[in-house]
Amino acid sequence: RDKLVTGVQTCALPISNLMFWGQAVMALNPQVTYMTDWVNAWDAQNNPVDYDHAAADVKATELMEAAEKDQCKQTAKSLIAASDWSVLPDVNLTNKADFESYRATLRAYILNPVTNPVWPVEPQPVWGS
C-alpha cells in the first residue's frame, strides 16, 4: 500500500466528491480492491491497476447526481409527510389551496427528483372559524 506512482493523473471532480471517484473506479474495474490517494488503484495482490480516468470521471458524476436526486426525493417525502395534516377533511383552513399547491410541488420532486431543487416555502396555516 505504500507504493508511489509518478506522473499520476488526477480526477476532474471537486475534492468534496472524491468518495464517488473511488466508487466509480471500483464499479468500472472489479479487480480493484483498494485505492491510495484517491487516484492509484491496486488489486488484491498489490499490483497497480490502470484504468480509464475519463470514464471514472463520468461514472463518478453519475453516482454523485444519483445521490443528489435520491436526497431530493427523500427530502420531498419528509416534507410532504409533515404537511399531511393540512389536507385532512376536518381541518378548517382558509388557505387549503396554498397547501395543495405546496404539496403538488413536493410530489413532483418525489416523481421526478432533480439535483438542485428549489424548495417551496410551506404556507402558514390560516384557520377558518
C-alpha positions in Angstrom: 0.0 0.0 0.0 2.9 2.3 0.3 3.7 2.2 -3.5 4.0 5.5 -5.3 3.3 6.2 -8.9 4.9 9.1 -10.6 3.2 11.2 -13.3 -0.2 10.4 -11.7 -3.3 11.8 -13.4 -5.9 13.4 -11.2 -9.6 13.3 -11.3 -11.6 16.2 -12.5 -14.1 16.2 -9.6 -14.1 18.7 -6.8 -12.5 17.3 -3.6 -15.9 17.1 -1.9 -17.0 14.5 -4.4 -14.0 12.2 -4.1 -15.9 9.4 -2.4 -17.8 9.0 -5.7 -14.5 8.8 -7.5 -13.4 5.7 -5.6 -16.8 4.1 -6.0 -16.7 4.8 -9.7 -13.2 3.3 -10.2 -14.2 0.2 -8.3 -17.6 -0.1 -10.2 -15.8 0.1 -13.6 -12.8 -2.1 -12.6 -13.9 -5.1 -10.4 -10.3 -6.2 -10.0 -9.6 -3.0 -7.9 -9.6 -3.8 -4.2 -8.3 -0.6 -2.8 -7.1 2.8 -3.8 -4.4 5.1 -2.4 -4.6 8.9 -2.6 -7.9 8.6 -4.5 -6.1 8.0 -7.8 -3.9 5.0 -7.6 -5.7 1.7 -7.8 -4.5 -1.8 -6.6 -5.7 -5.3 -7.0 -5.7 -8.0 -4.2 -2.1 -9.0 -5.0 -0.9 -5.3 -4.5 -0.4 -4.9 -8.3 -1.2 -1.4 -9.7 -4.3 -1.4 -11.9 -4.5 1.0 -14.8 -7.9 2.4 -15.5 -9.6 5.0 -17.7 -9.7 8.2 -15.7 -12.1 9.9 -18.1 -14.6 7.0 -17.7 -14.2 7.2 -13.9 -14.9 11.0 -14.0 -18.1 10.3 -16.0 -19.2 7.4 -13.7 -18.4 9.5 -10.5 -20.5 12.3 -11.8 -23.4 9.9 -12.5 -23.1 8.5 -9.0 -23.0 11.9 -7.4 -26.1 13.0 -9.4 -27.9 9.9 -8.4 -27.2 10.5 -4.8 -28.3 14.2 -5.1 -31.6 13.1 -6.7 -32.1 10.5 -4.0 -31.6 13.1 -1.4 -34.1 15.4 -3.2 -36.7 12.6 -3.3 -36.2 11.7 0.4 -36.4 15.4 1.5 -39.6 15.8 -0.5 -41.1 12.7 1.1 -40.3 14.0 4.5 -41.7 17.5 3.8 -45.0 16.1 2.3 -45.4 13.7 5.3 -45.0 16.7 7.7 -47.8 18.5 5.9 -50.3 15.6 5.6 -52.4 17.1 8.3 -53.2 20.1 6.1 -55.4 18.1 3.6 -57.5 16.2 6.1 -61.2 16.8 5.6 -61.8 18.0 9.1 -59.0 20.7 9.0 -60.6 24.1 8.5 -58.0 26.1 6.7 -59.0 29.1 4.6 -55.7 28.7 2.6 -56.1 24.9 1.9 -55.3 25.6 -1.8 -51.9 27.0 -0.8 -51.1 23.7 0.9 -52.4 21.7 -2.0 -50.1 23.7 -4.3 -47.1 23.3 -1.9 -47.8 19.5 -1.8 -48.1 19.3 -5.6 -44.6 20.8 -5.9 -43.2 18.3 -3.4 -45.0 15.4 -5.2 -43.4 16.5 -8.5 -39.9 16.2 -6.8 -40.8 12.7 -5.5 -41.8 11.6 -9.0 -39.0 13.4 -10.8 -36.2 14.3 -8.4 -33.6 16.8 -9.5 -30.0 17.6 -8.5 -30.7 21.2 -7.4 -34.3 21.5 -6.2 -35.8 24.9 -5.4 -37.9 24.0 -2.4 -41.2 25.7 -1.9 -41.9 27.5 1.3 -44.5 25.8 3.4 -47.6 28.1 3.8 -48.5 29.3 7.2 -51.9 27.9 8.2 -54.8 30.4 8.2 -57.5 28.9 10.3 -61.2 29.4 9.5 -63.9 29.9 12.0 
